[in-house]
């Protein structure tokens, strides 16, 4: 990967794209940490988010704060960042399966994709307004809003909500600019830089644990070595795939012969990426968020019921693991259609050696896909709950969890592959050799 970046830096066009991407990331980080929203008390905002994040229950505030790189806790103009756009993308993916008109639109090619992207932007605006309104109410009840009564309160509410919404739309536009003129997937790169911005806090936590002494002298090096092992394991599993061989029959058209070549159908082990982990995290964060607002009576039924979703409980880890497996199967099912693949093979005079065309082919692909999906689901589940196990075993809470590591490695690999493709198109000598 480092060799790829070094070779890419030597190409003028790619170097310009890298500079453009870095410039966009600089704008994003300035907006995340320096551009404050009017009529808010920064100290009260920080105190409110800190008290919410210090709770043992998982809640949406800490989750959004991770995705925004700390901008949510600072209540800056990019407080919502990519969160509304991610949700709107997920909603559109689910609706594309449920609504036939959207499914037909998706199959129309580039024109259909442009229409779906336009609808996704509108959904993002709606979600941004809704989330901004709820965030404003949370800040107001926490005493972080300077004006809450009369016309001044109404004007402050409108300004705060519009600032959060405009910031979210600006982040979406910055991501699209990276897609068009930079390198990598824009939204993923913005999430990546937000997570990287939290890395100093994780390093500081390890250094503090090391300075305490005692058993931490053993735990801290173990965590560092385990982190490196996890990164390597994620790279291995992300690149792993099950290749189903495909052979195309020979056919003569006029005086030319077509077909006869061998190919394969790649079934990636981690086909759904980090999406099942995001789905599971969002659902398990709801009880913790309810507990922050409802404040149930200590020792009561609801207090005991919500305490089951504490991140340090065994039940939380088990439910988290099972939800990831279920969502992984669900996400693969809406993206991969074995029957359609079988029909396309038959139309192109292709087939799997030893398997009859039609239903036997689709059944074989379904069985192979189910096995690969299970391996990918177990991989995601283990990576996701590993920080919980480490927290219980060592007592050191690591701010970079399994989800963030998956995102970091995935974005780095995708960006590296995109650079390799660019260099291959330019016949880069150092790369081809």
Buried (B, 14 or more C-beta within 10 A) or exposed (E): EEEBBEBBEEBEEBEEBBEBBEBBBEBBBEBBBEBBBEBBBBEBBBBBBEEBBEBEBBBBBBBBBBBBBBBBBBBBBBBBBBBBBBBBBBBBBBBBEEEEEBEEBBEEEEEBEEBBEEBBBEBBBEBBBBBBBEBBBBBBEBEBBEBBEEEEBEEBBEBBBBBBBBBBBBBBEBBBBBBEBBBBBBBBBBBBBBBBBBEEEBEEBBEEBBEEEEEBEEBBEBBEEEBEEBBEBBBEBBEBBBEBEBBBEEEEEEEEEEBEEEEEBEBBBBBBBBBBBBBBBBBBBEBBBBBBEEEBEEEEEBBEEBBEBBBEBEEBBEBBBEBBBBBBBBBBBEEBBBBEBBBEBEEEBBBBEEBEBBEBBBBBBBEBBEEBBBBBBBBBBBBBBBBBEBBEEBEBBBBBBBBBBBBBBBBBBBBBBBBBEBBEEBEBEEBEE
